[in-house]
């Protein structure tokens, strides 16, 4: 008798070979296949692992399993304009499984630099570009022209309104903010807070984090903007001394690090004098003392999914305008919790 996992392997492989599932299609979940064959997810996973080794399937953790694109897009070139190395890693990881080549354009912030990066990628003959947009991108006429011509563009980590539809892969920033806000309200009874950002709220990720925190707290924290992440936080100190806020929600962990240093140098004791919260679960969140309460987002997964959407765009298939990757709350000591809980907690 054929082992059950081989029956599942043959079943899925037959669906692919007969065209029921085409390259780029998402196959049924492990739970669905387990129900169909009246077996466990472990057995199903063994079957899917075999198909992945054969090159027929590609898994994206937390998103699903897809039919491999290798025969269709192996010669395609994908350009990358993304600052976050973990996102870049995810993009390259996915592209390596399907044989596509990646070209990373390095650039410093600025409109001229962004246009130069795009031009360089176009000169390399890329078939699409995955990029992390900024407010500056709103004035990028080269980018707008590409979008107007339906050149494949995918935004990752944040979205901006370019007057043209752009598929966007983002962390569920609103959910993350809400998890933080609810934790601070329910556990620490926070009634006043400040939200610190170096970017405007018209950046989707910034606005969604703020709105999520606001929903979780059930009130709107005071918004304070600093010029750059590693800039001068003197205004924040003056605000705290005047208004006696109970907590600071930094828009990201790197800002929280800078804020930590500034507050400690000004004589604040953390979290006794004020509670600190970050976002991103960057590596620095664990090396601070007290360690930083934050939100974990799966950045490599963002990159992998962005690459999969780019492939579908290149093939002129329909893609959703927005795709969100779920997040989790990481509770540590900076928010005032007594125990250092390194595990991830969904509240």
C-alpha positions, 0 to 999 in steps of 0.5 A, spaced: 500 500 500 502 506 498 504 511 504 499 516 505 504 522 504 506 519 497 498 519 496 498 526 498 504 528 494 501 524 487 495 528 488 498 535 489 503 533 483 497 531 478 493 537 480 500 541 478 501 537 472 494 537 469 494 545 470 489 545 475 494 549 479 498 554 475 505 557 476 504 562 482 498 559 484 497 558 492 495 550 493 490 548 499 493 549 506 496 544 510 489 543 514 485 543 508 489 537 505 489 534 512 482 534 512 481 531 505 486 525 507 483 524 514 490 525 516 495 530 520 499 536 518 505 532 519 504 527 514 501 533 509 508 537 511 512 531 509 508 530 502 509 538 501 517 538 503 518 532 497 514 537 492 518 543 494 525 538 494 523 537 487 522 544 485 515 544 484 513 548 490 515 554 494 513 556 501 512 563 504 512 562 511 506 565 514 503 566 507 502 559 504 505 554 499 505 556 491 507 553 485 514 554 483 515 559 477 521 557 475 520 555 468 516 562 466 520 567 470 527 564 470 530 569 466 527 575 469 530 581 472 528 584 478 530 591 481 530 592 488 530 599 492 530 597 499 534 600 505 532 594 510 537 588 509 532 583 512 527 585 507 532 585 501 534 578 504 527 575 503 526 578 496 533 575 494 531 568 497 524 568 493 528 569 487 533 564 488 528 559 488 525 561 482 531 562 478 530 570 477 536 575 478 536 580 483 539 587 482 540 591 488 540 599 487 544 602 493 542 610 494 542 615 500 535 619 501 533 624 496 529 625 490 535 625 485 538 619 488 532 615 488 531 617 480 538 615 479 537 608 482 531 607 478 535 609 472 541 605 473 536 599 474 532 600 468 539 601 464 540 593 467 534 591 463 530 589 469 523 587 468 520 590 475 522 594 481 521 592 488 522 599 492 520 602 499 517 609 498 518 615 502 515 622 501 520 624 496 517 619 492 511 623 491 515 628 487 519 622 483 516 624 475 520 618 473 517 613 478 510 616 476 512 615 468 513 608 469 507 607 473 503 610 468 506 606 463 504 600 467 511 598 468 511 593 474 512 596 481 511 593 488 511 597 494 514 594 500 513 596 508 509 602 506 505 605 501 504 612 499 498 615 494 501 616 487 495 617 483 496 610 480 495 603 483 501 600 486 501 593 489 503 594 496 506 589 501 506 591 508 506 589 516 499 590 519 502 596 523 495 598 525 494 591 528 501 592 532 499 599 534 493 596 537 496 591 541 501 596 544 496 600 546 491 595 549 497 592 553 499 599 556 491 601 557 489 594 560 496 592 564 499 599 566 493 603 566 496 609 561 492 615 561 497 620 557 502 618 552 506 621 546 507 618 540 514 620 537 516 620 529 521 622 524 516 622 519 510 625 517 503 621 518 502 621 511 506 615 510 502 609 511 506 605 516 507 611 521 499 613 520 497 606 521 501 605 527 499 611 531 491 610 529 492 603 532 496 605 538 490 610 539 485 605 538 488 600 543 489 606 548 482 609 547 485 616 546 490 620 542 497 620 544 500 627 543 504 627 536 511 629 536 516 630 530 523 630 531 527 632 524 531 625 524 532 619 527 538 620 530 537 628 531 536 632 537 530 630 542 531 636 547 523 638 545 521 631 547 524 632 554 521 639 555 515 636 553 515 631 558 517 635 564 511 640 562 506 635 561 508 629 565 506 624 560 506 616 562 509 613 556 512 614 550 511 610 543 516 611 539 515 609 531 520 604 531 526 601 535 532 605 532 528 612 535 527 608 541 534 607 542 536 614 541 530 617 545 533 612 551 540 615 551 537 622 551 532 621 557 538 617 561 543 623 560 537 628 562 536 624 569 530 620 567 530 613 570 526 608 565 521 605 566 520 608 573 519 615 570 516 614 564 515 607 560 518 606 553 515 602 547 518 601 540 516 598 534 519 593 529 523 588 534 530 590 531 536 587 534 537 593 539 531 592 542 534 586 546 540 589 548 537 595 551 537 596 559 531 595 560 530 591 554 524 594 549 517 592 549 516 592 542 512 589 536 515 583 532 514 584 524 517 578 519 521 583 515 524 577 510 517 575 509 515 581 507 520 581 502 518 574 500 511 576 499 513 582 495 517 578 490 511 573 489 507 579 487 512 582 483 512 575 479 505 575 478 505 582 476 510 581 470 506 575 468 500 580 467 496 577 472 491 580 477 494 582 484 491 585 490 492 592 491 494 591 498 497 585 502 498 585 510 503 581 514 501 579 521 505 581 527 506 579 534 507 583 541 513 582 545 513 584 552 519 586 555 521 591 561 521 598 558 514 598 559 514 597 566 513 589 566 517 586 572 519 580 568 523 580 562 518 576 557 522 574 551 517 570 548 512 573 543 505 574 546 498 576 542 494 580 547 
